[in-house]
Each structure stands twice: as structure tokens, then as C-alpha cells.
């Protein structure tokens, strides 16, 4: 259909919205860790979750750029980054708020999703059109 967005735009838009909300959460949890928690261990978990969460939410926007430049595989990297934020950062946020320590056992799964996202994004970048 003429004038309709290219296939995948709606999904990339959804991922960018989720990434923006994840960035919002990262700033909020980081601020709470800095100002609302006195235990250094809990502060560290909140800070780490916030730093990794924010970095990987921004990576989703990089995926959108690489995808737009012709690196279609970036559409695979974006949900990997979001899954990493959901597992890695959220498990640290939960522990920082007093959740059970066993959540730390699932945190590395999120780290693996981050690493897979970076690998796929690098692969996607090999297809970027050169002008």
C-alpha cells in the first residue's frame, strides 16, 4: 500500500517506546538508590541495574538507527536488549528493594541477553548501506 510505513516500523516503534520507559525506570531506580537507600549493598544493586538498564535502553535506539540504515538484523538485537533489561536490571532492582537474594541467580541470564544483543547488532551493522 502506497504511503504505508515499511514492514517492521510498528514493532521498532514499540521497542523504542519500551526502551524510553525503561530509561525512565533506570533514572528513577538510580535516583532512589542514591537518595532513598542507606545500605551500600542495596545502593550498589540499584546503581548497577540503573546503569546497565539505561545503557541498553539507549542501545535499542541505536538498533532503530542501524535498522533504518539497512541493517535489518538490528530488529533482532532490540528485543534482546529489552529482555536483558527486564531480567538483569529488574532482578537487581527487586533485590535493591529488599526482594529475595535468589533473584541474583537469574541476573546473569539478562547479561547473556545483553551480550547476544551486542553480537547481533554488530552483525546487523555489516549490512549497513555505504554511501
N, C-alpha and C positions, 0 to 999 in steps of 0.2 A: 504494500500500500504506500503510495507516494506521500511523503511528509511524515510518515511514522518513524519513530526512533529505531536505530539499528537493534537487532536482536541482542539481548543481554543488558541493554541500558537500564531497564527496570530493576533487574537483580543487582547491578552495580550500584544503582541509586539506593536500594535498600541497605546494602552493605555499608555505604557511606553514611547513611542515617544512623545505623547501628554503631559505626565507628565514632561518630560525633557524640552519641550518647555515652559510649564507653569512655571517650575523652573527658566528658563531663564527670562521670563517676570517678575517673582516675584523679582528677583535680580535687574532687570532694573528699575521697578517701585519703589522699595525700595530705590535705589540709587538716583533716581530723586526726591523722597520725601525728602531725606536727604540733597540734594545739589542744587536742582533746584526750590524749592518752599519755600517761606518765611512765608506763613500763617500757624501758628501752627495747625489749624484745618485741613487744607488740608494735611499737613505733616502727621498728625495722621491717616487720612483715608488711605493714600498711605502706611504708615508703617503697619497698621493693615492688609490691603489687601495683602501686600507682605509677612508678617509673616504667616498668615493663608494659603495663596496660596502655599508657599514653603513647609510648614509642610505637607500639604495634597498631594502635588505632590510627596513628599518622601513616603507618605503612599501608593501611587499606587505601588511603587517598593516593599514595604512590602507585598502588595497583591500578587504580582508576586511570591514572595518567599513562602508565605503561600499556594498559589495555587499549586506551584511546589512540595510542601511537602505533598500534598494530600487534602488540604482544598479547594475543588473546589468552594465553595460558595464565596471565595475571588474574583472570577470573577464577582460577583455582586457588591462587595464593590468598586472595582476600578472605574467603571463609576459613582458611587455615589460621590466619592471624586472629580472626574473631573467635574461633574456637579456643585458641591459645589464651586469649584474654579471659574468656569465660571460665576456663579451667584454672590456669595459672594464677591470674590476678584475683579472681573471685575466691579461690581457696585461701589465698593469703589474706584477703580482706576478712573472710569469715574467721580465720584464726586470730587476726588482729582485733577482732571484736569479741573475742572470748570463745569462739567455736572450738569444737574438738580438735585436738592435735593430730588425729589420724588423717585429717584433710591434707596434711603435709605430704602424705603418701601419693596423692593424686596430682600434686603440683607439677612434678616433672612431666606428666603427660601433656600439660599445657606447654611446657618448654619444648617438647618434641614437636608440637604443632607449630610453634614459632619457627623452629629450625626448618621444618618442612616448608613453611610459607616462604622463607627467605630463599631456599633452594629453588622452589618453583618460580619465584619472582625473577631470580637470576636467569632461569631457563626461558621465561617469558621475554626477558629483555633481549635475548638473542634474536628475536623475531621483529624487533622494533625497526620500522622503516627508516632508512637513512636518506636524507635529502641531499 
